Amino acid sequence: MACSGFVRVFVVTDETEQSFSWKAHPARERRAQATMAILVILLFCGFVFFSFSSLAWAALSFGVLLASLNRFFFPSRFTIDEEGISANYPLRNMRLPWTHLKRFVHDANGGYLSTRARPSRMDGFKGMHIIFDLQRDTIIEKINRHLAEVKRA
C-alpha cells in the first residue's frame, strides 16, 4: 500500500480547551528516504573510522549527524489553541502567540509561521516550521482563521 503523504498525523482534539494537536514523524512515513539517510550517515561514519582509526570519532560523527536530522528521524508534536501555536521538537520546544505572527506560507508538506511580515534572512531564527499532511487542509484553515482573528482585533 503506497503512502500518499509526507508524515503520519495523529490528531487529538480537545473541544473543552479549543485545542488541536497532531504528531508528525517523517522518517516513519518516508521509509525509503530514511533508509538512504541512515546508509549515508553510516558510510560517512565508516569513512571517519578508517580515516582516523578511532571508534570515538565515528560515534561522535554519528551522533552529530543524527542530531542535525532530529526533526526527520524523531517525532514532533504541534498544538494549536486560542493563544497560539506550540511545537515540541525532539531537541527544542517552541511557542508563538498569534499576536506575534505576521506571515504564514505553506506547501504540500508543511508550513512556516513568521514573526516578520516580509521574508528575511532571520526567518530561520524567528519563526516556526510546521509539518502536516493528512490533516493538511484542517491545519491550514485553523491557522488562517486564528491569524485573521488577530488582524481584525
Stockholm file with secondary structure:
# STOCKHOLM 1.0

chainA/1-153         MACSGFVRVFVVTDETEQSFSWKAHPARERRAQATMAILVILLFCGFVFFSFSSLAWAALSFGVLLASLNRFFFPSRFTIDEEGISANYPLRNMRLPWTHLKRFVHDANGGYLSTRARPSRMDGFKGMHIIFDLQRDTIIEKINRHLAEVKRA
#=GR chainA/1-153 SS CCCCSSSCEEEEEETTTTEEEEEECHHHHCHHHHHHHHHHHHHHHHHHHHHHTCHHHHHHHHHHHHHHTHHHHSCEEEEECSSEEEEECSSCEEEEEGGGCCEEEECSSEEEEESSSSCCTTHHHHSEEEECCTTHHHHHHHHHHHHHHHHHC
#=GC SS_cons         CCCCSSSCEEEEEETTTTEEEEEECHHHHCHHHHHHHHHHHHHHHHHHHHHHTCHHHHHHHHHHHHHHTHHHHSCEEEEECSSEEEEECSSCEEEEEGGGCCEEEECSSEEEEESSSSCCTTHHHHSEEEECCTTHHHHHHHHHHHHHHHHHC
//
